[in-house]
Amino acid sequence: MLSPAPALALRSYREVVEADLARLGSTLTGDRLVFSQFDGSPLLPNTITHAFAKVVRRAGVDGITFHSLCHTHAKHPL
């Protein structure tokens, strides 16, 4: 289950995408991916990984990979 903060962030992002597409005369269809190319096609598998690596380099933080983010979120048992 997705915790509230990421769920709200994704909803906000969807609203931004919908507004951008509306300005361009398009709509967000149900099968459109959350993160995609402008035309709705899937991102290449390493797109996010490479973008994250650039952010980490610019921040001057060593040893953090995109995969390491999986280990930074802990879920409290219900």
QUIBELMO-V988186 format. One record per residue. N is the residue number from 0. RES is the residue in one letter. PSI is psi in whole degrees, -180 to 180 (none if undefined). OMEGA is omega in whole degrees, 0 to 359 (none if undefined). BURIAL is I if it has 9 or more other ideal C-beta (glycine too) atoms within 8 Angstrom, else O. Layout:
# QUIBELMO-V988186
n;res;psi;omega;burial
N;RES;PSI;OMEGA;BURIAL
N;RES;PSI;OMEGA;BURIAL
This chain:
# QUIBELMO-V988186
n;res;psi;omega;burial
0;M;138;180;O
1;L;132;179;O
2;S;164;186;O
3;P;-41;184;O
4;A;-50;178;O
5;P;-35;179;O
6;A;-43;178;I
7;L;-39;179;O
8;A;-42;179;O
9;L;-38;177;I
10;R;-42;178;O
11;S;-43;178;O
12;Y;-43;179;I
13;R;-41;179;I
14;E;-40;178;O
15;V;-45;180;O
16;V;-44;179;I
17;E;-42;180;I
18;A;-43;178;O
19;D;-45;180;O
20;L;-38;179;I
21;A;-40;178;I
22;R;-27;180;O
23;L;2;179;O
24;G;24;179;O
25;S;174;178;O
26;T;161;177;O
27;L;115;180;O
28;T;161;182;O
29;G;-27;182;O
30;D;5;179;O
31;R;137;181;O
32;L;154;178;O
33;V;-47;178;O
34;F;116;185;O
35;S;174;171;I
36;Q;166;181;O
37;F;-36;182;O
38;D;4;178;O
39;G;-8;180;O
40;S;156;183;O
41;P;150;173;O
42;L;152;173;I
43;L;147;186;O
44;P;-35;184;O
45;N;7;182;O
46;T;-50;182;O
47;I;-41;180;I
48;T;-45;180;I
49;H;-40;179;O
50;A;-41;178;O
51;F;-42;180;I
52;A;-38;178;I
53;K;-42;179;O
54;V;-43;180;O
55;V;-44;179;I
56;R;-46;181;O
57;R;-34;180;O
58;A;-12;180;O
59;G;26;180;O
60;V;122;181;O
61;D;151;171;O
62;G;7;178;O
63;I;124;177;O
64;T;165;178;O
65;F;-40;179;O
66;H;-32;181;O
67;S;-19;177;I
68;L;-28;178;O
69;C;-26;184;O
70;H;3;182;O
71;T;-5;182;O
72;H;119;178;O
73;A;141;179;O
74;K;128;179;O
75;H;129;179;O
76;P;144;181;O
77;L;none;none;O
